[in-house]
Amino acid sequence: MEKLFCLGVVLGMVGGALLVANSYKARSLVKKSQAEIMQKVDEMMDERLKACEKGDRCEQSGDQTEKTEKKSKK
C-alpha cells in the first residue's frame, strides 16, 4: 500500500513536471506563484527581525535561553 502511494506521488510529480515544461501558461503560473510565496516569506521574516530588534522575545533565542536556565537551576 505504501509503495503504491509513493509510486503514485512520484508519477504525479513527473507528470506535473512534464506538463509545466511543455506548457508556457503552466510555466508562467508556477513562476508567478513562486514569486508570491517568496514575497510573503520575505515579509514574514522582516516582521520577525523587527520584533527581535525591538527587544521582544524571539521564539528561537527565547527557547534556548529557557533551556539554559533550566540546566543552570539543576
C-alpha positions as CSV (number, residue, x, y, z in Angstrom):
1,M,0.0,0.0,0.0
2,E,2.7,2.5,1.0
3,K,4.8,1.5,-2.1
4,L,1.8,2.2,-4.4
5,F,1.2,5.5,-2.7
6,C,4.9,6.5,-3.1
7,L,4.8,5.4,-6.7
8,G,1.7,7.5,-7.4
9,V,3.3,10.5,-5.8
10,V,6.4,10.1,-7.9
11,L,4.4,9.6,-11.1
12,G,2.3,12.6,-10.3
13,M,5.4,14.8,-9.8
14,V,6.9,13.6,-13.1
15,G,3.6,14.2,-14.9
16,G,3.3,17.7,-13.4
17,A,6.9,18.5,-14.3
18,L,6.3,17.4,-17.9
19,L,3.1,19.4,-18.1
20,V,4.9,22.5,-16.8
21,A,7.9,22.0,-19.0
22,N,5.8,21.8,-22.2
23,S,3.2,24.5,-21.4
24,Y,4.0,28.2,-21.4
25,K,0.9,29.1,-19.4
26,A,1.6,26.5,-16.7
27,R,5.2,27.5,-16.5
28,S,4.3,31.2,-16.1
29,L,1.7,30.3,-13.5
30,V,4.3,28.4,-11.5
31,K,6.8,31.2,-11.7
32,K,4.1,33.7,-10.6
33,S,3.1,31.5,-7.6
34,Q,6.7,31.1,-6.6
35,A,7.3,34.8,-6.7
36,E,4.2,35.4,-4.5
37,I,5.3,32.8,-2.0
38,M,8.8,34.2,-1.8
39,Q,7.4,37.7,-1.2
40,K,5.2,36.5,1.6
41,V,8.1,34.6,3.2
42,D,10.3,37.8,3.0
43,E,7.6,39.8,4.7
44,M,7.2,37.3,7.5
45,M,11.0,37.2,8.1
46,D,11.1,41.1,8.1
47,E,8.4,41.1,10.7
48,R,10.3,38.6,12.9
49,L,13.5,40.5,12.6
50,K,11.8,43.8,13.5
51,A,10.3,42.1,16.6
52,C,13.7,40.8,17.6
53,E,15.3,44.1,17.2
54,K,12.7,45.8,19.3
55,G,13.6,43.5,22.2
56,D,10.5,41.4,22.0
57,R,11.1,37.8,22.9
58,C,12.3,35.9,19.8
59,E,11.0,32.3,19.7
60,Q,14.2,30.6,18.8
61,S,16.5,32.6,21.1
62,G,13.9,32.5,23.9
63,D,13.7,28.7,23.7
64,Q,17.4,28.5,24.0
65,T,17.5,30.8,27.0
66,E,14.9,28.8,28.8
67,K,16.8,25.6,28.2
68,T,20.0,27.2,29.5
69,E,18.2,28.5,32.6
70,K,16.7,25.1,33.4
71,K,20.1,23.5,33.1
72,S,21.7,26.0,35.4
73,K,19.0,25.5,38.0
74,K,19.7,21.8,38.2
